[in-house]
Structures are given as C-alpha cells and as structure tokens.
Amino acid sequence: MEKFAEFFNMNNILKPYENYDEYLKDNFSWVEIISARYIVFINEVKKFDTNMFYDRKKIQEEMGFSKETALKDFRSARFFINNRVKANKKIFYSGEYMIRKYKLSTFEWFCVIALISCKVSNRLRKLFGGINDFFEQKKLNLKTLYKIYNFSYEIDNVKSDCKILDDAKYKLGALCFEDDKFEVSSRIFDFIIYNSEKNLSLSGAKVVLPTKNVRLCIREDIAVNIKNFITSSGKRDTVFIYIQGDSGIGKRTIIKRVAEIQEEALTMINISKCHIDDKEKFKNILITCFREATLNGGYIGIIGLDILYADTSKYQHNIDFIFDKIGLYARIIFMLSDTDLKKVVDLGGDRFLQINLENLDSQERLTLWTENFEGIKDITNVKAVDMSNKFDLNPGQIVGTINRAQNLYLSKNKKKLDEKEMCECAYSQVVNTLSEKAVRLKSKHTWEDLVLNPKEKEMLKNACAQVKYKHIVYDKWKMKNRIFYGKGISMLFAGPPGTGKTMAAGVIANDLGLEIYRVDLSQIVSKYIGETEKNLNSIFNEAKSSNVILFFDETDALFGKRTEVKDSHDKNANIETSFLLQKMEEYEGITIMTTNFLQNIDSAFFRRISYVIHFEFPDKESRRKIWGNMYPESVPRVKDIDFEYLARQFEIAGGNIKNIALTSLFLAAKSEEKILNMKHILTAIKYELKKQGKTLLKEDFNEYGYIMENKGK
C-alpha cells in the first residue's frame, strides 16, 4: 500500500479545500510523508559502515520501499495540494500567497513548512528530533532539510546542490527566518498559521490597506503626479520618492492616497520608534517591517529619516542598513522628512523624485476647514470660513482642532460650542515659546466697554473686518494675485497713558477670538549688533505658527525717527527699524503697537502701517461712561453714587479711573457695611492723585468736600 494513501484521499483531488486548516494540515502531511520514510532510510544506513559504503539494494529490501517510491509519493502530495488550491482560486491561502510573493521554490517552501510543523506538531517534532540525532546535531539546518527533500544520505552534486542551498539560505534569511537563526520568524509564523488574520503588531509600524477610492479635497494633483512617475518607471527598478515638509503638512496623507490610487498596501515605519540606539533591535524591527511590505505586496514609507541624519556619525550604520536592504523588499519606497536632506543624502538619478510640500495657501486652507467642518456642523454654529480666516493651521492641526472640538462637545453634555471654545480648540494644536519674550494678555472687554471717539472705534472694527472677510477679497475676488506681501494688519495706537490703548487691543482679540501677546521690549532690544533682529525674527516666526496677535507696547524705542548716520550705532539702529517694518509686512496676522508720543514716530513708517488710531484724553462725557462702566451690577453700592460729579470734577484718564475703582472696592470690602459709597471713591481718588504728587484739600472736592472734612492732609 502506498504511503500517499495514508495521508491523502484521491477522491478529493479536484475538490476545493473547505477551510484553511484543511489546507495547512495537507502541507504538514506533505512534509511528514517524506520525513517519516527518510528516518527509516537513515536508520537502515546506520547499520552499515557509512564511512565506506552502504548497500542501497539491501536497504531498499529492508525498508520495503525504494527512494523513487518515496519521492513519487512526495511529489504526488504536492500535486494533490496544488489541484485543490486551483479548484477555487477565489479563496485566499496565505501560504500560496507567500509562495507567489516571495517566489519560493518548492524546496524553500518545504523548509518553511518543516520548521513551522516542529512548533505545532509533537509527532513531527519527534520525527525531526530523530533525524537530528542521526546527524549528531541539536536542531535542523538547511543541509539536513535538503537531504530529506532529495531523500539522500549526502549531497551528491556538489556544485549544483551548493548553489541551490546558497540561494535558499540568502532568500529565506532575508524573507522568512529570524536573524542568524534557522527558524521561521514570528511574523511569518503568524501569517501562515492564522491565514494572515493577525495584523502586524509592532511599535512604530503600521500597514495601511487600500480601501474606498476617495479623492483628496486638496493636493490630489500631487498624488496623481507621483502615481504617474511610478507607473512610468521600470517595473524592476527600485524607485525612491522623497517628500519634505513641515510636521503635519500632509506627507502621510499624500502617500496613503498614492497607494490607494494604485490599490497597493502601504507599510509605514516610524524611525523614531524603532530603537535607533540599539543596532540589533533596530535591524530586527526594520527587517520585520520590510517583510510585512513584501507580504502585503505594496509600498514602504519611511518616516523621520532626518532623525538619523541629524547625527550621521552615530547612526551611519542604521542609514546604511536601510539603503542596503530596503530595495530587496519593495519597489516603491517613500521617504518622509520634516527637514531638507539634500545636503546629506545622495538623491540623484532617474529613479528618484523629490516633492516639497509648501504651507497651505488660503484657498487650500478654507477647503480643508470646510471639508472637516462637515463632521461637526451639528455641534457648533461657528463657520469654517471664520476659522480659516483666523487660523493659519496645517492639515494635521486642522484635523486635531476638529477632534478636540468633538471631545469638548461630549464633555459639555452636548452643549453647542461657541466661537471662543472653537478658538481654544484651535490653539490647543499650537505649541509656542512666545512666553519667553512675551506675556499673554487676558481680557474680557467688549466694544461696549471701550470708550473711544466713534470714528476711531469704527476704524478698529474695520480692521477686524479685514480678518473676517479676507477670504472674499483675497480668494474670491483674486486680490492675492495682485498683493503678494503686506496681507497682514498693522495698527498703531497713539495717545497719552491710560487712554485705553491696551484695552482696545484686548477688545480686538476678544472680537476675533485670538490670543494676544504683549512683547517685552526689554527682552528684545539688545546693545549687541544683530541681536535685536535675531530676537524680532524669532518672535514673528513663532507668532506665525501660533496664530496670535502681537502687541508691542510703548514702541517709541523701536519706532523713533531715523537718525543721520554718524557712527555704527546710528547705522545699526536704522537697520533694526527697517528690519522690524519688513517683518511686520511679511506677517499675515495682526500687529498692534502703541506710543505715547505720536510726534516722535518717523512719518515714513505710516506708509507701512494699516491703521493709526488716535486715543485722545477723555472729555467729560467719555469720563462719565468710563465711570459708569467700571462698576459691575454685582457690586453692592448706595443709590446716590454721583458719576456726573466725578466726571466733571476730576480730569483723569481711564487708566486712573480703573485704579480708583479697584481701590474703592477694597475700601468698601474693608468697611463694616460692605457697601460702596462716595467716601470710598473720593478716598481712592485722593490716593491715586497723590501718586502723581498732587495733594487734594477739602476745597478740591467742591460739594462733596464735607465728606472729606478733616481728611485733607
């Protein structure tokens, strides 16, 4: 009776497998059908003096079968498996897939299945253990499996057999085996045993499979151009596509889209999470990821290659390993970097394409905000266009804002988000270091709180309108094709101290929902040549990425009239001034400056400033409004607080009135009644004016002098 019939039923040779386990079982039987007979063979050989010769005919008689019979059954088993696989080509078999993808020979597949069977079958483990004992070895090796596969005691044709062994060793070592070990890697084991149902589980690596073919709302043309480059390249050439751009600009989105268009899987590897300081760990992780790319038959994306090039002396081994090996596993390799690597990487040749992703233009930004707002239109009344006009965010930050908004909405028990909350979600995506040279101002003042000449207030509202409607002017009406710089808004607030300049800056910030930072000039202006420009450049760059309003208070030191150049100090001062004006024009956000002395500002500056707002010393009516606005309704007070008298009697600025109001409230809180009255306010006025060197007597209070009687000193 043939050994074949013990394992395989010929009645099923044209029937498809009912499940993957049945397929896998037949593959183990295929290994066993030859190995079980081989151990009988070598045990017979053992009876002879093998150093000299052994009697093949006598061994055959003792075994009851010939070598030819054993090999025939072995080949019949493979034929049987192949036929059942072909009976239904729609069924996925990870083993067959791997044979095709890795282009494994029958012997190489035999090695893989033999080693896997040792892990899952006690019978086969013992069987191979007996073979190892015969050859006086602890574990299987490639040469032993080759002897089993050919049913021979030793290698017959030294030249041809050694070449087969060398080729198998190279291919299996690269694709299937653990590093420097003759055993199947855990990932290959999972892929075959679980019919690829287990995904790659490895920190820093992810496989993205092609799904629904959806066009990108922006930069679809870039993905299409890359696809065309790939399809026009030779099918055997390894193609490197280098994509450079700031973090969050959309590099990963682009390569995912290319893979999706091509209907290819994409294995993405984040270098920063691959233990770059441990060479062996790094190598093993990369090999696992590379094999995954081969298993999935798609592209490889290397993220963060610039981390290695930041210290080539330390990481040259890692760099060499990537470029030496990666071409063996995939034809298309994407390299993503936040920085420009052209100076350190040889990226030339016909098989290389470089893409530089620039920051979003206003139209792309609006399109992306609009696309993402579709998911939150029911949780806020804020419009996508408002967020686009205010926040120059990159794609990653826009998506992050939307995710933050959704989480905030749930935490608020599904109460709709207002404009301020949406802006806070946007700012949560921005990390800035402005606090090192600037202080964030917090204000809740509104237009109603701001007491200012109606014409000047209208100018301030017009400035805010430039932010709210710039998408119409620059995009819809195409003014961006005429105006290439100076799209930002610069304002100069001029007026005496205490007239509301800082309050007005806070009102603008609140109206637009933007954060405002007051620049500490003492941290900016330096006596060292070039240092001031360096500090200014740092602040404007950080402000651009942070989407904030810059507030330069008392800028006379920076905006004084340019002087005649008599020495190097004069020349440097003029350079600093010109540099600041240049950065203001380049900045597309809002810059607010204040001065107490408008006459000291060089008239040439006004051409580069969008709005000059005059804050005049408040007249009687303005002072009356300021007094009335200063005390909230929640303050307990007597009914006869005489704001008309206060406005008429004391010609002071809003800043002084604010100080007086605060002092008077503390005096009231200290009193037994805990109720604000005129005495508290008048006492606070006396304290405030005394700071300015003015001593008030009873007569200075006119009709309320009796309250301050005996209090003149």
C-alpha positions in Angstrom: 0.0 0.0 0.0 1.4 3.4 -0.9 2.3 5.8 1.9 0.5 8.5 -0.1 -2.9 6.9 0.6 -2.4 7.1 4.3 -2.5 10.9 4.1 -4.4 11.9 1.0 -7.7 10.8 -0.4 -7.5 10.8 -4.2 -11.3 11.3 -4.4 -10.8 14.8 -3.2 -8.1 15.9 -5.6 -10.4 18.2 -7.6 -12.4 19.5 -4.6 -11.5 22.9 -3.1 -10.5 23.0 0.5 -13.4 23.6 2.9 -11.2 25.8 5.1 -7.7 27.0 5.6 -7.0 24.4 8.4 -7.5 21.6 5.9 -5.0 23.2 3.5 -2.5 23.6 6.3 -3.0 20.0 7.5 -2.2 18.7 4.0 1.0 20.8 3.9 2.1 19.2 7.2 1.3 15.8 5.7 3.4 16.6 2.7 6.3 17.2 4.9 5.6 14.1 7.0 5.2 11.8 4.0 8.8 12.2 3.0 10.3 12.7 6.5 8.7 9.6 8.0 10.3 7.5 5.2 13.5 9.3 5.4 14.1 8.4 9.1 13.5 4.7 8.2 16.1 5.1 5.4 18.8 6.7 7.6 18.2 4.1 10.4 19.0 1.4 7.8 22.0 3.3 6.7 23.2 3.4 10.3 23.7 -0.4 10.2 26.4 0.0 7.6 29.9 1.4 7.9 28.8 4.7 6.3 32.4 6.0 6.1 33.0 3.4 3.3 29.7 2.5 1.7 26.2 1.2 2.2 24.2 -1.3 0.2 21.4 0.6 -1.5 19.7 -2.6 -2.7 19.8 -4.3 0.7 18.5 -1.1 2.4 15.6 -1.0 0.0 14.7 -4.6 0.7 14.8 -3.9 4.5 12.7 -0.8 4.1 10.1 -2.3 1.8 10.1 0.7 -0.5 12.5 2.5 -2.8 13.8 6.0 -2.9 11.9 6.5 -6.1 8.7 5.5 -4.5 9.2 7.9 -1.6 9.9 10.8 -3.9 6.9 9.9 -6.1 4.5 10.0 -3.1 6.1 13.2 -2.0 5.6 14.9 -5.4 2.1 13.4 -5.7 1.2 15.1 -2.4 2.3 18.4 -3.7 0.4 17.9 -6.9 -2.7 17.0 -4.8 -2.4 20.2 -2.8 -1.9 22.4 -5.9 -5.0 20.9 -7.5 -7.2 21.5 -4.5 -6.0 25.1 -4.3 -6.7 25.7 -8.0 -10.2 24.2 -7.6 -11.3 27.6 -6.2 -8.9 30.5 -6.9 -11.1 33.0 -5.0 -10.2 31.5 -1.7 -7.2 33.2 0.0 -4.4 30.9 1.2 -1.7 32.9 2.9 0.8 30.0 2.2 0.1 30.2 -1.5 0.2 33.9 -1.5 3.6 33.9 0.2 5.0 31.4 -2.3 3.9 33.7 -5.1 5.1 37.0 -3.5 8.4 35.6 -2.3 8.8 33.5 -5.4 9.7 30.5 -3.2 10.9 27.3 -4.8 9.2 24.0 -3.7 12.3 23.2 -1.6 12.2 26.7 0.1 8.5 26.2 0.9 9.3 22.8 2.2 11.9 24.3 4.6 9.3 26.9 5.9 6.6 24.3 6.5 9.0 21.9 8.1 10.2 24.4 10.6 6.6 25.5 11.4 5.5 21.9 11.8 8.2 21.5 14.5 6.4 24.2 16.5 2.8 22.9 16.1 3.1 19.1 15.8 4.5 16.9 18.6 4.8 14.0 16.1 6.8 15.9 13.6 8.9 17.5 16.3 9.9 14.0 17.5 10.4 12.8 13.9 12.8 15.6 13.1 14.4 15.1 16.5 15.3 11.5 15.5 16.8 12.8 12.2 18.9 15.3 14.2 20.1 12.6 16.5 21.3 10.6 13.5 23.3 13.6 12.2 24.5 14.3 15.7 23.1 17.9 15.7 20.8 19.7 18.1 18.4 21.2 15.6 17.5 21.2 11.9 19.6 23.0 9.4 19.3 23.8 5.7 21.6 21.0 4.6 19.6 18.3 6.5 16.3 19.5 5.1 17.8 19.4 1.6 18.8 15.8 2.2 15.3 14.9 3.3 13.8 16.8 0.4 16.0 14.8 -2.1 15.9 11.6 0.0 19.7 11.3 0.0 22.3 10.5 2.7 24.7 13.1 1.5 24.9 15.9 -1.1 25.6 14.3 -4.5 26.2 17.1 -7.0 28.4 19.4 -5.0 28.4 22.3 -7.5 24.7 22.5 -8.3 23.4 21.5 -4.9 25.6 24.0 -3.1 24.2 26.8 -5.4 20.6 25.7 -4.5 21.5 25.8 -0.8 23.2 29.2 -1.1 20.2 30.7 -2.9 17.8 29.3 -0.4 19.9 30.5 2.6 20.0 34.0 1.2 16.3 34.2 0.3 14.9 32.6 3.4 17.3 34.5 5.6 16.1 37.8 4.2 12.4 36.9 4.0 11.4 34.3 6.4 13.9 33.5 9.2 14.8 35.2 12.4 18.1 37.0 12.2 21.0 34.5 12.3 18.7 31.7 13.4 17.4 28.8 11.5 13.8 29.2 12.5 10.7 31.0 11.0 10.2 34.5 12.3 7.2 35.1 14.5 5.5 37.3 11.9 5.8 34.7 9.1 4.6 32.1 11.5 1.5 34.2 12.4 0.9 35.0 8.7 0.9 31.3 7.7 -0.8 29.7 10.7 -3.6 32.3 11.1 -4.0 32.8 7.3 -2.9 36.5 7.7 -5.8 37.3 10.0 -3.3 38.6 12.6 -2.0 42.1 11.8 1.5 43.4 12.3 1.8 44.2 16.0 5.0 46.3 16.3 5.6 49.7 17.8 6.4 52.3 15.1 5.0 50.3 12.2 1.6 50.2 10.6 0.1 48.6 7.4 -2.5 50.7 5.6 -4.5 48.6 3.2 -6.3 50.2 0.2 -9.9 51.0 0.9 -12.5 53.1 -0.9 -11.1 55.3 -3.6 -11.8 58.9 -2.4 -10.2 61.9 -3.9 -8.3 64.3 -1.6 -10.1 67.7 -1.2 -6.7 69.4 -1.7 -3.5 68.4 -3.4 -5.0 65.5 -5.3 -2.8 66.6 -8.2 0.4 65.9 -6.3 -0.7 62.4 -5.6 -1.6 61.9 -9.2 1.8 63.2 -10.4 3.5 60.7 -8.1 1.4 57.9 -9.4 2.3 58.8 -12.9 6.0 58.9 -12.0 5.7 55.4 -10.5 3.8 53.9 -13.5 6.4 55.4 -15.9 9.3 53.9 -14.1 10.7 50.5 -15.0 9.0 47.6 -13.3 12.2 46.2 -12.0 13.7 49.4 -10.8 13.6 50.5 -7.1 12.0 54.0 -7.0 12.7 56.4 -4.2 10.2 59.2 -3.6 11.4 61.8 -1.1 8.7 64.1 0.4 9.8 67.0 2.5 7.6 69.4 4.5 6.8 70.7 8.0 5.3 68.3 10.5 1.5 68.0 10.0 1.6 69.4 6.4 0.1 66.2 5.0 3.0 64.0 3.8 1.5 60.8 5.1 -1.9 61.7 3.6 -0.2 62.1 0.2 1.5 58.7 0.2 -1.6 56.9 1.5 -3.5 58.4 -1.4 -0.9 57.3 -3.9 -1.1 53.7 -2.5 -4.9 53.9 -2.6 -4.9 55.0 -6.3 -2.6 52.2 -7.2 -4.6 49.7 -5.0 -1.4 48.8 -3.1 -0.8 48.2 0.6 1.5 50.7 2.4 3.8 49.7 5.2 4.7 52.8 7.2 7.7 52.7 9.5 8.4 55.5 12.1 12.1 55.6 12.6 11.8 57.4 15.9 10.1 54.4 17.5 12.5 51.7 16.2 15.1 51.7 18.9 17.7 53.6 16.8 20.3 53.4 19.6 20.2 49.6 19.7 21.6 48.3 16.4 20.3 44.8 16.7 16.8 45.8 17.8 16.7 48.4 15.0 17.8 45.9 12.4 15.2 43.3 13.6 12.4 45.8 13.6 13.2 47.0 10.2 13.5 43.5 8.7 10.1 42.6 10.2 8.6 45.7 8.7 10.3 45.1 5.3 9.0 41.6 5.3 5.5 42.9 6.0 5.7 45.1 3.0 6.6 42.1 0.9 3.8 40.0 2.4 1.3 42.8 1.6 2.9 43.4 -1.8 2.9 47.1 -1.5 5.0 50.2 -0.8 7.2 51.2 2.1 7.0 54.6 3.8 10.0 55.6 6.0 9.0 58.4 8.4 11.6 60.5 10.3 14.7 59.7 8.3 16.0 63.1 9.3 16.5 61.8 12.9 19.3 59.6 11.7 20.9 62.2 9.5 20.9 64.6 12.5 23.9 62.6 13.8 25.4 60.6 10.9 28.5 59.7 13.0 26.3 57.9 15.4 23.6 56.4 13.1 25.5 55.8 9.9 25.2 52.0 10.5 21.4 52.4 10.6 21.3 54.5 7.5 23.5 52.0 5.6 21.3 49.1 6.7 18.1 50.8 5.4 19.5 51.6 2.0 21.3 48.3 1.6 18.3 46.2 2.4 15.1 48.1 1.6 15.3 47.6 -2.2 15.1 43.8 -1.6 11.6 44.1 -0.2 9.7 46.8 -2.1 10.0 48.5 -5.5 8.5 51.8 -4.3 9.9 53.5 -1.2 8.7 56.8 0.2 11.0 58.8 2.5 9.2 61.5 4.6 11.2 64.2 6.3 10.4 67.4 8.1 13.7 68.9 7.0 15.6 69.1 3.8 18.0 66.2 3.5 19.5 67.2 0.1 22.8 68.2 1.6 23.5 64.8 3.2 21.6 62.3 1.1 22.6 61.4 -2.5 19.1 61.6 -4.0 20.0 61.8 -7.7 19.2 59.6 -10.6 16.3 58.8 -12.8 14.7 56.6 -10.2 14.3 59.4 -7.7 11.6 62.0 -7.2 11.6 64.9 -4.8 8.4 66.6 -3.6 8.4 69.7 -1.4 5.1 70.3 0.3 4.6 74.0 0.9 2.3 75.5 3.6 -1.4 75.7 2.6 -2.5 78.7 0.7 -5.6 80.5 1.8 -7.9 78.6 -0.7 -6.5 75.2 0.3 -6.9 76.1 4.0 -10.5 77.1 3.5 -11.3 74.0 1.5 -9.8 71.8 4.2 -11.6 73.6 7.0 -14.8 73.3 5.1 -14.3 69.6 4.5 -13.6 68.8 8.1 -16.4 71.0 9.4 -18.9 68.6 7.8 -18.3 66.3 10.8 -19.1 69.0 13.4 -21.8 71.2 11.8 -24.3 70.0 14.4 -22.1 70.8 17.5 -21.3 74.5 16.7 -22.7 77.5 14.9 -19.2 78.7 14.1 -18.4 78.7 10.3 -15.5 77.1 8.7 -14.6 80.3 6.9 -14.3 82.1 10.2 -11.7 79.6 11.5 -9.9 79.6 8.2 -9.5 83.4 8.2 -8.2 83.4 11.8 -6.0 80.4 11.9 -3.2 79.6 9.5 -3.0 75.9 10.6 -1.6 73.0 8.7 -3.7 69.9 7.8 -2.7 68.0 10.9 -3.6 70.9 13.2 -7.0 71.4 11.4 -7.9 67.7 12.0 -6.7 68.0 15.6 -8.9 71.0 16.1 -11.9 69.1 14.9 -11.2 66.1 17.1 -10.7 68.4 20.1 -14.0 70.1 19.4 -15.8 66.8 19.3 -14.3 65.7 22.6 -15.1 69.1 24.2 -18.7 68.9 23.0 -19.2 65.5 24.7 -17.6 66.7 27.9 -20.1 69.7 27.9 -23.0 67.3 27.9 -23.6 68.0 24.2 -24.0 71.8 24.5 -23.1 73.6 21.3 -19.6 75.2 21.2 -19.3 78.9 20.8 -16.6 80.9 18.9 -14.3 81.2 21.9 -14.4 77.5 22.6 -13.7 76.7 19.0 -10.7 79.0 19.0 -9.4 77.4 22.2 -9.6 74.0 20.4 -7.5 75.5 17.6 -4.9 77.0 20.0 -4.6 73.6 21.6 -2.9 72.4 18.4 -0.3 75.0 18.6 2.8 74.8 20.8 4.6 78.2 21.2 7.5 79.6 23.1 6.4 83.2 22.9 6.1 83.3 26.7 9.9 83.5 26.8 9.9 87.0 25.3 6.2 88.0 25.6 3.3 87.8 28.0 -0.1 86.7 27.1 -2.8 89.3 27.8 -6.2 88.1 29.1 -9.2 90.4 28.7 -12.9 90.1 28.6 -13.6 93.6 27.4 -16.0 94.1 24.6 -16.8 97.0 22.2 -19.3 98.3 24.7 -16.6 98.7 27.4 -14.3 100.7 25.1 -14.9 104.4 25.4 -13.4 105.9 22.2 -14.2 108.5 19.6 -16.8 106.9 17.3 -14.7 107.4 14.2 -11.7 105.8 15.8 -13.8 102.9 17.1 -15.2 102.4 13.6 -11.6 102.1 12.2 -10.9 99.4 14.8 -14.0 97.5 13.6 -12.9 97.9 10.0 -9.5 96.4 10.9 -11.3 93.3 12.4 -13.4 93.1 9.3 -10.2 92.6 7.3 -9.7 89.4 9.1 -13.3 88.2 8.9 -13.7 88.9 5.2 -10.2 88.4 3.7 -11.3 85.2 2.0 -13.7 87.3 -0.1 -11.1 89.9 -1.1 -8.0 87.7 -1.5 -9.6 84.5 -2.7 -13.0 85.1 -4.3 -12.0 88.4 -5.8 -8.5 87.2 -6.6 -6.6 90.1 -4.9 -4.0 87.5 -3.8 -2.8 87.6 -7.5 -2.1 91.4 -7.1 -0.9 91.6 -3.5 2.0 89.3 -2.7 3.0 90.6 0.7 1.6 93.0 3.3 -1.6 91.0 3.7 -1.4 91.3 7.5 -2.9 94.1 9.6 -0.7 96.5 11.5 -2.1 99.1 13.8 -0.5 102.0 15.8 -2.4 103.2 18.8 -1.3 106.7 19.8 -2.3 108.6 22.8 -1.5 109.6 26.4 -1.1 106.9 29.1 -4.3 105.4 30.5 -6.5 106.3 27.5 -7.5 102.7 26.7 -4.8 101.5 24.2 -4.2 98.2 26.0 -8.0 97.7 26.5 -8.6 98.3 22.8 -6.0 95.6 21.9 -7.9 93.2 24.2 -11.3 94.1 22.7 -9.9 93.2 19.2 -8.5 89.9 20.5 -11.9 89.0 22.0 -13.9 90.1 19.0 -11.7 87.8 16.8 -11.3 85.0 19.3 -7.5 85.2 19.0 -4.8 85.2 21.7 -2.7 88.3 22.2 0.8 88.5 23.4 2.5 91.7 24.7 6.1 91.7 23.7 8.6 92.5 26.4 10.8 95.1 24.7 13.5 94.7 27.4 13.9 91.2 26.2 14.1 92.3 22.5 16.3 95.3 22.2 19.9 94.5 22.6 23.1 96.6 22.6 24.8 93.9 20.6 24.7 94.3 16.8 22.4 91.9 15.1 20.9 90.5 18.3 17.7 92.7 18.2 17.0 91.5 14.6 17.5 87.9 15.7 15.1 88.3 18.6 12.5 90.0 16.4 12.8 87.3 13.8 12.2 84.6 16.4 9.1 86.3 17.7 7.5 86.8 14.3 8.2 83.2 13.3 6.7 81.9 16.5 3.7 84.2 16.1 3.1 82.9 12.6 3.0 79.3 13.7 0.9 80.2 16.8 -1.7 82.4 15.1 -1.6 85.2 17.7 -1.8 89.0 17.8 1.5 90.6 18.6 1.2 93.7 20.9 4.3 96.0 21.1 3.6 98.4 24.0 5.3 101.8 24.0 7.3 101.2 20.9 9.0 104.6 20.7 12.3 102.9 21.3 11.9 100.8 18.1 9.9 103.3 16.0 11.8 106.6 16.7 12.7 108.9 13.9 15.6 107.6 11.8 18.7 109.5 12.5 21.5 110.7 10.3 24.2 108.1 10.3 27.2 109.4 12.1 28.6 106.2 13.6 28.0 102.5 13.6 25.4 102.8 16.4 23.2 105.1 14.3 23.5 102.7 11.3 22.6 99.7 13.4 19.6 101.5 14.9 18.2 102.3 11.4 18.8 98.7 10.3 16.8 97.4 13.3 13.9 99.7 12.5 13.9 98.7 8.8 14.0 95.0 9.8 11.0 95.4 12.1 9.0 97.1 9.4 10.0 94.3 7.0 8.8 91.6 9.4 5.5 93.4 10.0 4.8 93.5 6.3 5.7 89.8 6.0 3.5 88.8 8.9 0.0 87.9 7.8 -1.5 88.2 11.2 -2.2 91.3 13.4 0.4 93.5 14.8 -0.5 96.2 17.3 1.9 98.9 18.5 1.3 101.8 21.0 3.1 105.1 21.5 2.5 107.9 24.0 4.2 110.4 21.6 3.0 110.2 18.0 5.2 113.1 17.1 8.3 111.0 17.8 7.3 108.4 15.2 9.1 108.7 11.8 6.5 109.8 9.2 8.0 107.3 6.8 6.6 104.5 8.9 3.0 105.4 8.4 3.0 104.1 4.8 3.6 100.6 6.2 1.1 100.8 9.0 -2.5 99.8 8.1 -4.3 101.9 10.7 -3.2 104.7 13.0 -5.8 105.1 15.9 -5.8 108.2 18.0 -6.7 107.8 21.7 -7.5 111.2 23.0 -7.6 112.2 26.6 -11.2 111.6 27.6 -13.6 114.5 27.8 -16.3 114.9 30.5 -18.8 112.7 28.6 -16.3 110.0 28.0 -15.2 110.0 31.6 -18.9 109.7 32.6 -19.2 106.5 30.5 -15.9 105.1 31.9 -17.0 105.7 35.5 -20.4 104.1 34.8 -18.8 101.0 33.1 -16.2 100.5 35.8 -18.5 99.1 38.5 -20.5 95.9 37.7 -24.0 95.5 38.8 -22.9 92.8 41.3 -21.2 95.5 43.4 -23.4 96.5 46.4 -23.5 100.3 46.5 -25.5 103.2 47.7 -28.0 104.7 45.3 -26.5 108.2 45.2 -23.2 107.5 43.6 -22.6 110.7 41.6 -20.9 109.8 38.4 -21.7 113.1 36.8 -19.8 114.9 39.6 -16.8 112.5 39.3 -16.6 113.0 35.5 -16.8 116.8 35.9 -14.6 117.4 38.9 -11.6 115.1 38.1 -9.9 115.3 34.7 -8.2 111.9 34.7 -7.6 109.2 32.2 -9.4 105.8 32.0 -6.4 104.0 33.5 -6.5 106.2 36.6 -10.3 105.6 36.9 -9.6 101.8 36.8 -7.1 102.1 39.6 -9.5 104.3 41.6 -12.4 101.9 41.1 -10.4 98.9 42.3 -9.1 100.7 45.4 -12.5 102.0 46.3 -13.9 98.5 46.2 -11.3 97.2 48.6 -12.1 100.1 50.9 -15.8 99.1 50.7 -15.0 95.5 51.4 -13.0 96.5 54.4 -15.8 98.6 55.8 -18.4 97.3 58.3 -21.3 97.8 55.9 -19.6 96.2 52.9 -21.4 98.7 50.7 -19.6 101.1 48.2 -20.3 104.8 48.8 -18.9 108.2 47.7 -16.5 108.4 50.6 -14.8 105.2 49.4 -14.4 106.6 45.8 -13.2 110.0 46.9 -10.7 108.5 49.3 -9.4 106.3 46.4 -9.1 109.4 44.2 -7.0 111.1 46.8 -4.7 108.1 46.9 -4.4 107.9 43.1 -3.6 111.6 42.6 -1.2 111.6 45.5 0.9 109.1 43.5 1.2 111.8 40.9 2.4 114.4 43.5 -1.0 116.1 43.9 -2.4 116.7 47.4 -6.1 117.3 47.5 -7.7 119.6 50.1 -11.3 119.7 51.2 -12.0 122.5 48.8 -10.8 120.4 45.8 -13.8 118.2 46.3 -16.4 121.1 46.0 -19.9 120.0 47.0 -18.5 116.7 48.4 -15.9 118.4 50.5 -17.8 117.7 53.7 -17.2 114.0 53.2 -13.5 114.6 53.2 -13.6 117.1 56.1 -10.5 116.8 58.3 -9.1 114.4 55.7 -7.2 116.9 53.7 -3.8 116.0 54.9 
